[in-house]
Amino acid sequence: MLLDRFLPRMEFDSYEDFKKNYRCEVPETFNFGFDIVDAVARKDPEKLAMLHLSRTKEERRFTFKDIKDLSNQAANYFTSL
């Protein structure tokens, strides 16, 4: 499970237990695109990541694979500069 990488504990006995013991361990080199989006894209590439609805009610759907591919394309472009 993806959350296991960042949350050492996900079950709590009470709200007080949660407030006292909740921790999110984010690595120093954390990158949302790579660590989250790409991980979901590898596991479930066709999962809906974003639904865009324009002012004219035109709908566009983006899967996690779409977001991963477009993010990689943008990163490669910036690297080329």
C-alpha positions as CSV (number, residue, x, y, z in Angstrom):
1,M,0.0,0.0,0.0
2,L,1.3,3.4,-0.9
3,L,0.5,5.0,2.4
4,D,2.7,2.5,4.3
5,R,5.7,4.2,2.9
6,F,4.9,7.5,4.6
7,L,2.6,6.6,7.6
8,P,4.1,4.2,10.1
9,R,0.8,4.0,11.9
10,M,-2.7,4.3,10.4
11,E,-4.9,2.8,13.1
12,F,-5.8,4.9,16.2
13,D,-7.9,4.1,19.3
14,S,-9.3,7.6,19.7
15,Y,-8.9,11.2,18.5
16,E,-6.6,11.8,21.4
17,D,-4.4,8.8,20.4
18,F,-4.4,10.2,16.8
19,K,-3.4,13.7,18.0
20,K,-0.6,12.3,20.2
21,N,0.8,9.7,17.8
22,Y,0.1,10.6,14.2
23,R,3.3,11.0,12.2
24,C,4.0,11.4,8.5
25,E,7.5,10.4,7.5
26,V,8.4,12.3,4.3
27,P,11.9,11.5,2.9
28,E,14.2,14.5,2.3
29,T,14.2,13.7,-1.4
30,F,10.4,13.4,-1.6
31,N,9.0,14.2,-5.0
32,F,5.2,14.1,-5.3
33,G,5.3,13.4,-9.0
34,F,7.6,10.4,-8.7
35,D,6.7,9.1,-5.2
36,I,3.0,9.4,-5.5
37,V,1.7,9.9,-9.1
38,D,4.2,7.6,-10.8
39,A,3.7,4.9,-8.1
40,V,-0.1,5.0,-8.6
41,A,0.4,5.0,-12.4
42,R,2.5,1.8,-12.1
43,K,-0.1,0.1,-10.0
44,D,-3.3,1.2,-11.7
45,P,-2.5,3.2,-14.8
46,E,-6.1,3.7,-15.9
47,K,-7.3,5.1,-12.6
48,L,-8.8,8.5,-12.9
49,A,-6.4,11.2,-11.6
50,M,-8.1,14.4,-12.7
51,L,-11.4,15.4,-14.2
52,H,-11.5,18.8,-15.9
53,L,-14.7,20.5,-16.7
54,S,-14.5,23.7,-18.7
55,R,-16.8,26.7,-18.5
56,T,-18.6,25.4,-21.5
57,K,-19.1,22.0,-19.7
58,E,-16.5,20.2,-21.9
59,E,-15.2,17.3,-19.9
60,R,-11.6,16.0,-20.1
61,R,-10.4,13.0,-18.1
62,F,-6.8,12.3,-17.2
63,T,-5.6,8.9,-15.9
64,F,-2.6,8.6,-13.6
65,K,-0.7,7.3,-16.7
66,D,-1.6,10.4,-18.6
67,I,-0.4,12.6,-15.8
68,K,2.8,10.6,-15.4
69,D,3.5,10.8,-19.2
70,L,2.8,14.5,-19.4
71,S,4.9,15.2,-16.3
72,N,7.8,13.3,-17.8
73,Q,7.4,15.2,-21.1
74,A,7.5,18.5,-19.2
75,A,10.5,17.5,-17.2
76,N,12.4,16.3,-20.3
77,Y,11.6,19.6,-22.0
78,F,12.9,21.7,-19.0
79,T,16.0,19.5,-18.8
80,S,16.7,20.2,-22.5
81,L,16.7,23.9,-21.8
